[in-house]
Amino acid sequence: MSGSGSRLRRLWRYRELLHSLVVRNLKVKYQRSMLGFVWNFVLQTLNTGTYIFAEHSRLTRSVAFPSEILVFGAAGSRLIEFVAEIALVLIALVLLHHHQVPESFALLPVLALIQLLLVIGLALPIATLSVFYYDVYHALPIALTTLFYLSPVFYPAEMVPEAARTIYFLNPIAGLLTLYQDVLYWGRMPSPHLLGGMLAAAVAFYLVGYAVFRRYAAVFPEIV
């Protein structure tokens, strides 16, 4: 017992080191979780696009409604799940990392809007292709795995050589994740150039994706 008591007293003397290690580990965990939740939203929504019309084929043939509602509904439900997941991360970052609510958190609704427009803009053409080509269901996971390694989920974008960053940020997911990292983890206002560019890109992806979808939507009930 005396040995255990001595050990505990020694541990108590190093309580600041213990506290630092715990906080550090939690910071790393929640930084990765934060970007992981964003990536999971992208992954799940795009994957849903490959089977959503096959899953609702009886409904699309029997009821007249705008078929894009199925994609919007899937993205909306994923967004609610994302908000619930990220809420815990926000609390942890405020308490353990920032020790206050950073002003940059005010941009979270803008980031969520960019994320939603971007992913719907990608999901609509994927859903369109999946109606005509069943191989999309098998090819998309390969494409998303490649995209995962080309996106700063588990590494910062700063690790990419500066000469290659212009090409690197042609991947819109890289820009989205960098914005989330700046706003949430670093608690700083992101580059206006990156924020404005991503907003414009998200709107462009949405408009182009929606136009492609509407061009072929009328024949969906005949095929699925």
N, C-alpha and C positions, 0 to 999 in steps of 0.2 A: 504493500500500500504506500509505504514511504517513497519507494522508487517511482510509483505512478504519480504521486503528488509532486515529486521533484520534476518529473517530465512535463506535467501540466503547467507548472510555474515557469519552466523554461519556454514552453510554447507561448505562454501569455506574454513573455518579454518580446517575442517576435510577432505579436499580434498585428502590427502595422504591415509587416511583410506578408502575413497571411491575408490580410484585407486587400492588399495590392494585387496579390495573385488571384484571388477570387474575382475581384472587379475586372482585372485584365481578361481572365478567361470568359467572363460574361460578355464583355465588350466584343471580343472576337466572335463569340457564339451568335450574338444578336446582330452583328454586322453581316455575318454570313447568312443568318436567317432572313434578314431584311431583303437582301438581294435574291436569296433563294425563293422567297414568297413572290417577288416580282416575276422571276423566271417561271415559277410554277403556274402563275396566272397565264402567261404567254403560252406555255406548253399545253396546259389543259384546254384552253380555249381553241387553239389551233388544231389540236387533236380531235376535239369535238366536231370541227368542221368536216372531217373526213367521213363521218358516219351519221350526221344529224338528219339528213334527208332519207336515208335508208331506214333509220330508226322511226321516223314519223311518216313513212310512205303512205300508210292507210289514211292518216289524217289529211295529207296534202291532196290525195285523190278524192276525198269525200267532202271536204270543206273548202270553200273559196276564201283565202286570206293571203295577204302579202307574205310570200315565202321567206323573206328576210327576217321576219319576226322570230323564226326559229333560231337564227344566228344571234340576233340581238338578245333574245331571252337567255341563251347559253352564256353569252358574254356578261349579261347583267347578273346572273346568279354567281358566276365566278368572281365578279367584282365585289359582291357582298361578302363572299368567303374571304377574299383578299383583305378587305377592310377589317374584318374580324381578326384575321391573323396578324395584320400589321399593327393593330392597336396595342397588343402586348409588347411588341418591339418598341413602339413609341414610348410607352411607360418606362421600359427598362433603360432606354437611351437617356430619357430626361433625368431619371433618378441616379443612374450609375455613371453616365458619361458626360452629359452637359451640365447637370445640376441646376438646370433652368429650362424653360421652353424657348428654344432659339427662334429668332424672327423668321428664319428661313422656312420654318414649319408652315407658315402662311401660304407657301407655294404648293403644298401637298394636293389641294384640289386641282390645280393646274396640271400637276404631274399625273394625277389619276385620269384627267381628261385626255391628255396626250396618250397615255397608256391604252385607254379604252378605244380611242379613234384608231390608233395604230394597229391594235390587235384585231379589231373588227375589219379594218381595211385589208388585213392579211387573211383573215378567216373567210371572208366572202368569196374571193377567188379560189381558195382551197376547197370550199364547199362546192363551188361550181365545177371544178375539175373532178372532184370525187364522184359527182353524178355521172360523168361520162367515162371516167377511167378508174376502175376499182383498184389499180395498182397504187393510187395516191395514198391509200391507207397504209401500205407497206413502205412506200418511199419516204413519207413525211418524217417518221422517226429518225431516219438516217440524216435527213437534211437538218432536223432540229438538233441532233447530236453535234453535227458540224458547227451549227450556229452557236451552240452552248460554249464550245471551246474558242469561238471567235468573239465572245462577249465577256465583259469583265464581271463574272459572277463570283469567282474565287480569287481573282487577282485585280489590282487597280489598273485603270487604263494607262496610268503613267508608266507602267512597265513596258508598254509598246514603244518601240523606237520612234522618236519624234518624226523622222522622215516618213514613217509608214502610217502615221495617225490619220492623215487625211483620207487614205484608203480605208483604214480601219473603221472610221466613223461613218463610212457609207453603209455600214450595218446599223440600222436604226435602233436595234436592241442595245447596242453598245452605248449609244447616246442616252437612251432612256435610263439604263442602269447607272451611268455616270451622274446623271441628274439626281437620281435617288440617293446615291452615295454622298454627293455634295450637300444636299438639303437635309437629309436625315442624320447621317453618321458624322459628317464634318460640321454640320450646323452652320453652313455658310451659304450666301447667295451664289447660285451657279453663274457661269458665264452667260451674259445676255445673248451672246452670239449662239451658244449651244442651245439655250432655252428657246429662243426665237426660231432657230433652225429646226429643232425637234417639233415644235408646234406646227410650223409650216409643213414639215415632212409628214406628220400624223394626219393633217387635213388632206394633203395630197394623196396619201395612201388610202384614206377612207373614200375620197371621191372617185379615184380610179378603180378601187376594189368594188365599190357600189355600182359603178357604171358597167363593169364586166359582169357582175352578178345579174343586174337587171336585163342585160342583153339576152341572157339565156334562161332566165327564170321561168318564162312561160312554158317551156318544154319539160321542166322538171317532173311534173306529175305523170307525164307520158313515159318517162324512162325509169323512175325509181319504183 
